Amino acid sequence: MSRFIALSELLSALTSTVVTLVDAPEGQEVAVRSVAFLDVEDPAPDAAVSQPLPEVYLQVGVSDTDAQRWLRELGRHCPPQYRPRVVFSKGADQVREAAHDAGVALVAVHPQARWEMVHTLIERITGHGAGPRTVASTPAPDTDLFGLAQSVAESTHGLVTIEDDQYRLLAYSADSSAGADAVRRLSVLGRQGPPGYMHWLQREGIFDRLRNSGDAVEVPAQSEWETRRRIAIGIREPGGPGVRQRTVLGTIWVQEGAEPLRTDSPRVLRGAASIAGRVIWRTRHAPTADALLIQRLLGEHGGEVDVASFAEAFGMAVHGHAALVGFAPHERHSEQSRSDMHRGVVTLRLHASAFRQDCVTTLIGDRLYVLFPEHHSAERVTAWTRQVIVQLADRSALPLRAAIAAPVDGLSDAARARAEVDRVLDRTADLPDAEPVTTLAGSRTTVLLAEILTLIADHPHLRDPRLDTLIDYDRKYSADLRSSLDAYLTHRGDVRTAATALNIHPNTLRYRIRRATQLLGLDLDNAPDRLLLEIQLAVHRQSTPSPRGARV
């Protein structure tokens, strides 16, 4: 979520290398948040403005003459409370008077700075469009890369830049000294260092060491390119010590400034790389604004969403029958299938959009949900789901299962539908013979029985202590009475069939059943006793599952 900050705070974060304040008629403490590229047709020159405009405008691709006219029309037609607070311009001298008359602050941008970089940095600084901030209203201490860069600079006495894996600037520290060299200045302006210097880094193996080592790498000063000493460290995706081949997400560079770097700077960099890895990884995996809306519609993140606004934004009808499909990886496959799920999401979305162009999809955890609006044929949705699962299993070796909720009574019913889908996926997860595509109606016995067993398991007072007596007896004498009872009841009292399943003589099974019922004080000819015992044995079986394939 974006946040208001003072213009002075924004300028301080961008630093004097990139921007310089020219004029601030209303002072430097005016609040800014949203940023937009200047469009001389927005608002229309002769139209009265009735709502606030973005606080920050960038003069990109607009001539100084057109910018002057736009500012003057703004002063005539836009009430002061709705006007932008600041304009960033590379032709500040030409538009200064018009900006001042309109009461808008003017900031000069360095001629070599890339506009896309300036735009991205302003969005990051204000939190607008930053992944981790889309959920939390206030950024946590470890989600702000600019704050991290400044902390590293203060701890090392150096000048810090943080770049992604393509050496694009993500954040940097304020210039606390006049010691920035040419490479530092170019980096902050969004441009790469001199080609010769970059080739030298490659030739000396600096890039290879950053990719392959978790330690800080020393980069000596080079008089040829007028660079100062640096230390750098690779940023890797989060993971414990045992995780191998962690993806490189970027680099932290620390240039030595007016004073030497502190001796403990490598230790500081190791900690900073760990924090930056979490921030970048979360940002890349954070849901977009559209995904958050869809997830809220499905009951996630508090589930607060204006259904009418959602329908308008996604071009859907609020009412009318819909269908929701939830896909999940098979529980019985390795954890690798869960990571494969993330890679298969794009394919799943392509299949869904080809089937119905107005569908919406979102990934929550390791489950992908597809909402088909105004869909009246549950049979067609089921056939499509089966086809997709078969294709992904054949082409991508991605084993999936799915649950369908249909009909869904309009968009306002989507959260209920998702809860139904999750209910089915949760309760059929570990069944080796479960249908790959099912519904609550088609698996109600399995779902309800699993929920009843879980309820009993979670409430000790519903457990029959007599079963513990039987289990203790088995443990003490290796008697196998519990498993004998289980087989006997599973085969509906057929002694010969149950004995064959257990690979024992029928008379042995008869003896075990008599001994078990004596210990339990139960009569298997009594229907309530038999039902209670079956339920209690099922609860025990669920809490202590048999090895794969050992089911009787």
Secondary structure, DSSP 4 states (H G I P E B T S, - for coil): ----EEHHHHHHHH-TTTEEEEE-TT-TT-EE--EEE--TTSS-TTSPP-SPPPSEEE--S--HHHHHHHHHHHHHHS-GGGS-SEEEES-HHHHHHHHHHTT-EEEEE-TTS-HHHHHHHHHHHHTTT-GGGGT-SS--TTS-HHHHHHHHHHHHTEEEEEEETT--EEEE----SS---HHHHHHHTT----HHHHHHHHHTTHHHHHHH-SS-EEE--BGGGTBPPEEEEEEE----TT--SPPEEEEEEEEE-SSPPPTTHHHHHHHHHHHHHHHHHHHHHS--HHHHHHHHHTT-TT----HHHHHHHHT--SSSEEEEEEEEE-TTS-THHHHHHHHHHHHHHHHHHHH-TT-EEEEETTEEEEEETT---HHHHHHHHHHHHHHHHHHH---EEEEEEEEEESGGGHHHHHHHHHHHHHHTTT-TT--SEEETGGGHHHHHHHHHHHHHHH-GGGS-HHHHHHHHHHHHH---HHHHHHHHHHTTT-HHHHHHHHTS-HHHHHHHHHHHHHHHT--TTSHHHHHHHHHHHHHHHHHSPPPTT---
